[in-house]
Amino acid sequence: MQETSASNKVKLLIAVPSLECGGLERNVLNICNNINNRKFETTLVIINNENPFYKVTNHAVKVISLNKKNVRKAVFDLKKIVDEQKPDIVLSTANHLNLLFAIFRFVFPKKIIFIARESSIVSINTKRNKYPFLFNRLLKLCYRKFDHIVCQSKYMQQDLLTHYHIPESKTSIINNAVVLPEHWKETRECQSPRQYITVARLSEEKGIENILRALQKTTTPFQYTIIGDGPLMSSLKQLTIDLKLQQQVLFAGAHSSPYSVVSEPDLFLMGSHYEGFPNVLLEANALGIPVVSFDAPGGIHEVVNPGFNGFLVPPNDLDAFAVAIDKATSFPFDTKKIQDFTLETYSTKNMMMQWEKLFQTVFTFN
């Protein structure tokens, strides 16, 4: 059993690549803003805080910005901060940052407990790296150096057990919490044309192209709003022209309150090729918005219960996706039940209880 610091608080240092817009960053912010300040003395280290989208509102949390362009350049700074702050626990929150801590674990004091929060399906995400073989090899060699790894979904956990031989006893599952969007209504009215939305980064893995091609096959009049920005913005706009959908598709850009862009969406559409544990689906369900999604690898099928809060179709089956959209527009979803279930199951209170229990457990028994 370790001794606590003089203040009788567990000293927690959380490291995050940035506070830009994204599910990883939102979850880290949720932890920082809701941590029990009587039990934990928390420091948040941000590698690159040039373009912050989120802000820490918990004034008890000490925020340190390293102003480094990338994680690789932050090794010595992280070592210096850890030596100065003397944390009991270090929580790393992104795959590439996790790997850096794992590789250089030997330079940090042995008594510090290192926990990794995994935000992706590692075996799939690794293939997108510039040097996939090397990256994957390093993960297999080094990831087991963590004292504990937190996954967002069962799928992610099984991926680590199968491909990286992490002992199951060193892993746990803590789902993301849903934060109720600012703009929401308890009742919804049938609209024509039907309003569909997607909130996502416009990048290849989000599969927006598949959604657009499927929408061309639907029979229900619709207006589709894409909320987000990214490298595929121009090509996706051109695709809407090629598909003759430019009058029905709106690119709204990134918004801090995405669900205020469309007052009463009828459906949330997700085209992702894989997802860790999608926050946007939780937020849609928290508003009572049903989901139509591909049943892609990851945590999507752990969120969507077909016939209750949406429909799932086989990956890349555009015809089935189109049929599911048309079916969902007339399906009698109980939006109030969807809201209540989501807000209770994925509450911030439940998530923080799990995190704080984990912190105290690994601190006590290491």
N, C-alpha and C positions, 0 to 999 in steps of 0.2 A: 504494500500500500504506500502511495506517495503522500508526502506532506503538502498541504496547500500553501499558497503564498501567505505573506504576513496579513493580508487583508481578509483571509479565509475565503477568497474567491478563487475559482479556477481561472487561470490566465489563458485566454483563447486568442490565437492569432489566425485570422482568415486571409488567405491570399487569393486574389481574383485578377484575371488579365485586364479587365476594363469594367466600366459601368455603362457601356453602350447598350442600345436596345437589344434585348434578347431574353430567352427563358432562363438561361444560366444566371445572367446578371440579376434578373428579377428575383430569382430564388435566393441568391446571396443577400440581396437587399432585404428580403423578407426576414431572413435569419437575423441580420444585424439590427433591424428596426424592432424586432420582437423578442430578442434574447432577454433573459431575466438578469437585470443589472445587479441584483442583490447576490446572485450566485456566480456570475461570470464577469471578468474584466476583459473586455473585447477590444482587439485592435484589427482594423481592416487595412490590408496592404493592397494597393491598386497598382499594377505594373504600368499601365498607360491610361491616364485619365484625361487625355486631350479632349475627347468629345463625350462627356458624360451625358447620359440620357436619364439615369436614375440618381437620386440623392439620398444619402443617409440622414434620417430625421431623428434617430436616437442619439442625443447629445452625449451620452455616456460612452459611445463607441469612438475610439481614437482612430482617425483616418490618416493614412500615410500614402502619398502618391510618389511613385518612383520616377515617373516621367521617362520611362524607357520605351522605345519604339516596339520592342518585342520581348518575349519571355527570355530568350537566350541571353540577352544582354543584362539580365537582372540578377544573375547568380550571386555575385559578390555583394550587391545591395541587400538581397534577401538574407544572406549570411550575416551581414552587419546588423540588420534590424532584429533578427532572431537573437543574436548575442546581446543586443541592447535591451530588448523587451523581455527576454527570458520567459517565453510562454511555456505553459504545461502541455498545451496541445496546439499543433499546427493543422489547420484544415485547408487543404488545397482543393480548388474547385473547377478545374478544367483539364482535359486530357493531356495537352502538351505541357501545361504547368505541373500537373501531377508527375509526368515523366521526368521533368527537370528535378523535382524534389527527390524522386526515387533514385535517379542516377547519382546525385550529390548527397545522398542521405549520410554518407560517411563523414561529411564535414560538419555536421550538426551534432550537438550534444546527444548522447545515446538516451538520456532520460526523457527527452521530449517525445511525446506520442504524436505520430504522424497519421492523419486521416485523409483519404482522398474522396472527394465527391465526384463520381463519374457522371458526366452529362450527356454521353453518347453511347451508341453501341460500338464498342471498341474495335471489334474485328472488321466492321463495315467502315467505320470512320477512318481507320488506318489506311485503307485502300485509296483514300483521297489525298494522302500525304505525298509530298514531292518524292520522297524515298520510302515507299511503302514497306519494302522488305526489311530495310534497316530499322525503321520505326517499329515495326512489328517485333523484330528480334529484340530490340531494347526493352519493349514492353514485357516480353516473356521473361527476360533476364532480371528486370528491375522492379516490376510492379509488386512482387511479393514482399518487397522491403517495407511496404506500408503496414502499420499496425492494424488498420481497418480500412475497408473501402465501402462507401455508401452508394447504392444504386437507386435509380428512380423507379425502376420497374423490374418485374420478375424476369423478363426477357433479357434485360441488361445484365442482371446477376448471373443468369445461366450462361450467357456469352462469356463472361469472365471465368466461370468455372470450367467451361468446356475448352476454350481456346487458350487460356492463360494459366490454367491449373491453380487458380487462387483457392485456398481452402475455404469451404463454405462458412466455417466458423469465423472467418475474418471478414465476412461481408454481411451487409444488412440492406433492407429495402426501406427507404423513406420516400414516399410519393411527394411530389410538389404540392404546395398548397395553392388554392385558388383565392385570389383577391377580387372581390366583387367589383366589376367595372363601375365607373361613376355613373354611366348612363344605362338605365335598365327600367323595364316595366314588368309588372306581375301579370298583365294580360296582354295578349297579342291579337291583332285583327288580321283577317284574311285580306291580302292585297293582290291587285293585278296591275302591272306585271309583278310576279313574285320577286322578292328581294333576296339575293344570295350574296354572301361575303366570304372572303378569305383574308386572314391576317397572317402574313408571312414575309420573310426575307425573299426577295426575288432572285433566287439562286437555283441551280440545277436540281439539288436534292429535294426541293419543295414541290416539284412536279406540277407547276402552274400550267405548263403547256398541255399536259394531259387533261386538266380540268377544262381548258378552253376547247380542246378538240371534242371532249365529251359533251359540252354544252351545245355544240353545233348539232348534236344528234337528238337533243331533247325536243319535246313537243309543247311544253308549258311556256307561255310568255314570261320573260324574266328580265331583270336588271342585275348585273353582277358587278360588285365593287371589290377591287383588290387593294388592300391596305398594306403598304409596305414599300420598301425600296431595295435596290440591289443591282447587281451587274447585268441581269437579264431584262431590265426594264425596256430597253429599246427593241430587243428582239421579240419580246412578248407583245409589245404594242404593234409591231409589224405583223405578227401572227394574227392578231385580232382583225387586222385589215384583210389579210389573206383569207381568213375564214368568214369575212363579211359580218363580223360581230362588233365592229367599232361603235355602233350606236347603242349596243346593249352592255358594253363593258367599260367601266370607269376605273382608271388608275389613280387612286387617291393619294399615293405617297405615304410616308411614315407619319404616324400621329401618336401623340402621348396618350390620347384617349380614343383608341380606334373604334370603339363601339358607339361613339357619338357621331360618327360619320354617316351611318345609316340608322335611321331612327328605330325601325322595327324589322330587323332581318328575319326572313323566314327559314333560311338554312345556312349553315356554315359548311363550306366545301374544303376538304383537305386532300391534296394530291401527292403528299410526301412519299418518297421512295423508301424512307425509313425515319423513325422518330424515337428518341429516348423515352420521354414521357411528356407529351405535348401540352404545355400550359394553355395554348390558345383553345384547345378543345374543352378544357375545364372552364375557361372563362365563358365560352359560348354556352355551355350547359348551365353555368351559373346564371345566365340571362334567360334560360329556358329555350335556347336556340338548338334545335336538333342538328345532327351532324351527318353528312354523307362523306365517307372516306374510303380510300383503298385500305385493305387489311395488310398494310406493309409491316416489315419487321420492326419490332420495338414494342412500345407500350400502348399503341393505339387501341388494340383489341382489349386491353385491360381497362380502358376508359369507356369505350362504346359498347353498350349492350343493345344489340339489334332489336328494334321494335319498341325499345324503351326511350332511348335518347338519341337514336339515329340508325343508320344502316351502314354495313360494311360490304365491300365487294372485292373480288380477287385483284391483286396488284396488276396494274396496266390494262385491265379489261375496260376499255372505254365504253363499249356498248352497255355493259352491266352498270357502269357508273351513271350513264345517261338514264337508264331505266330506274335506278334507285332515286335519282333526283326527281323524276316525274312522280314516282310512287310516294316519296316523302312529302311532296307539296300537298297531297290530299290525305295523308295518313293522320289518324287522330292522336297525335302525341299529347300527353298531359304535361304541358310546360311547367306548371306549378310543381308537380312531382319531380320533374327533372331538376328544377332549381333547388328544391329542398334537399334532395338526395346529394347533389353536388356540393352544396354549401356545408352540409353536415359531414360528409365523408372526407372532403379535402379541405377542411378548415385549417386556418393558420394555427389555431390552438392545438389541434391534433398533431400537426407537423412539428411544432416547437416542443411539445411534450416528448416526442420521439428523439429529436435532436439533443435536447438537454439530458434525457436519460442516457443516450449513447455517450455523450461527453463525460458524464459523471461515472458511468460504468467503466469505460476504458481508462479513465484517470485513476479510479480506485483500485483496479485489478492489474494495472501494469506496473 
